[in-house]
Amino acid sequence: MKKIFSMLVAAALVLTAGGAIANNGSDLLYSRTTVHADGKYDTAALPEGTVDLLLNAAFSAPSGGNQLSNNYYVITDRDRMATIQKGHPYSQPLDTAPMVIVVAGDEATCKYPELLEMDAGLAAGAMQAQATLLGLSSCVMSIYPQEERVNAVREACEMPETMKPVLMVAFGVPAVDSVSTASVYNYNAGQVHRNGAATPTGETVDAATSASVGGEAVDASSTATVGSQKADILYERTTVHANGKYDTAALPEETIEKLLNAAFSAPSGGNQLSNNYYVLTERDRMATIQKGHPYSQPLDTAPVVIVVAGDEASCKFPELLEMDAGLSAMAMQIQATELGLSSCVMSIYPQDERVNAVREACEMPETMKPVLMVAFGVPAADSVSSASVTNYDASKVH
């Protein structure tokens, strides 16, 4: 515990020096810091270039069904922040944060309104990675579904009722007298399940060979001094779609562990840490999922799929499980990219057929809510992998 605390303090000191973080997935995940209710930011305004980098990061994130319905409301005005705080009891970071970005889904135009919380989580995770590289602390705060919070945010942002504000992220440099820490070492073996609860049976994924993957996881009157480097890892993400395929060779156990550690590094609403991770490598189990999931073609060849499920029996805030799953999925994708893997996020909840098939394949109790799954693997030599990471749309920035 003492070692972990020392690492966190060291990371905070590095960040306050102005973005001296390595531009790789591992450092962006494990060097993340946050300013909590008892901390404070330097109130100096952030450079405009910083805002653009954060927004581009948000637009780089995957989106359920590629609906790309997230809108981003950038707030730097203290009066507007105060309006939010009147309706949001856990928004103390806005006392000093020079900027907050609200992530809202456009329910008037989206194809899949049930996926807006997941999409917001994915975008928030990407922004936090970029913020870490820039030497900024960040803090995710949920908004939806509490009406008082939603109404306060809509008023502050002059947001139409068709917009669903899901969450907001405060950004800034920690004040010199404020220590910023983040819970990034939350690995819990009790929340990891491999190939169901029973002894593994059925065909396994080419265990005789092992894929070759990459390296070790390891105020407005003035302007804050922050970094200016783009988080390249976000724009190097690749995915294998329905018409592509993975190399079926098994991934090393060490690689799977790095992906799981990345998942546990993600922030969680109310710090409830209710995500469970079901690791599947058996073809029979993947086939069971495919019987109930019409958009799971990546499982034809993926050597590993990790299902992210929220424990409704023990969680404090069940309404935040979709957001939490999105945050964890983004962290895993960042780590996967560093390791040279392609990844593909597929939604599960709330379609009953998908939920039931996944529960069967994972031997998952009904108290578990499977939100999404992520396939991982090395793209096959004859398969082109691509990801939509350049989706910036100025009309969605307010």
Number of C-alpha atoms within 10 A of each C-alpha: 6 7 7 12 11 11 15 23 17 13 23 25 17 15 27 23 15 19 21 17 20 13 19 20 25 23 18 25 27 23 26 31 29 28 28 20 13 10 18 24 29 20 21 20 19 24 15 9 12 19 16 12 18 24 23 24 28 31 25 23 28 28 24 20 15 13 16 22 25 27 24 24 21 18 18 18 13 16 11 16 23 16 17 24 20 13 18 21 10 15 23 17 27 23 16 22 30 26 24 23 24 28 30 27 26 21 17 12 13 17 16 13 17 16 25 29 27 26 32 32 32 28 26 32 27 29 26 31 31 30 31 30 28 29 29 32 28 30 24 26 20 26 27 19 14 13 12 15 24 22 20 21 29 19 14 18 19 12 16 10 13 12 19 25 30 27 26 23 22 25 29 30 34 27 18 12 10 16 20 27 21 22 17 20 14 14 16 12 10 8 16 15 18 16 20 19 11 9 7 13 12 9 12 16 21 17 15 8 12 16 18 15 16 13 10 11 20 10 15 13 8 11 15 19 18 22 21 16 16 18 25 13 20 25 18 16 26 23 27 28 21 13 10 18 24 28 19 21 21 21 25 14 9 11 21 18 13 19 23 24 24 28 30 26 23 28 28 24 20 15 13 16 22 25 27 24 25 26 21 24 24 22 21 17 23 25 16 17 23 20 13 18 21 10 15 23 17 27 23 16 22 31 28 24 24 26 28 30 27 26 21 17 12 13 17 16 13 17 16 25 29 27 26 32 32 32 29 26 32 27 29 27 32 28 28 28 22 21 22 18 26 25 31 24 26 20 26 26 19 14 13 12 15 24 22 20 21 29 20 15 20 24 16 18 10 13 12 19 25 30 27 26 23 22 25 29 30 28 23 17 9 10 15 15 19 15 18 15 18 13 14 16 12 10 8 16 14 14
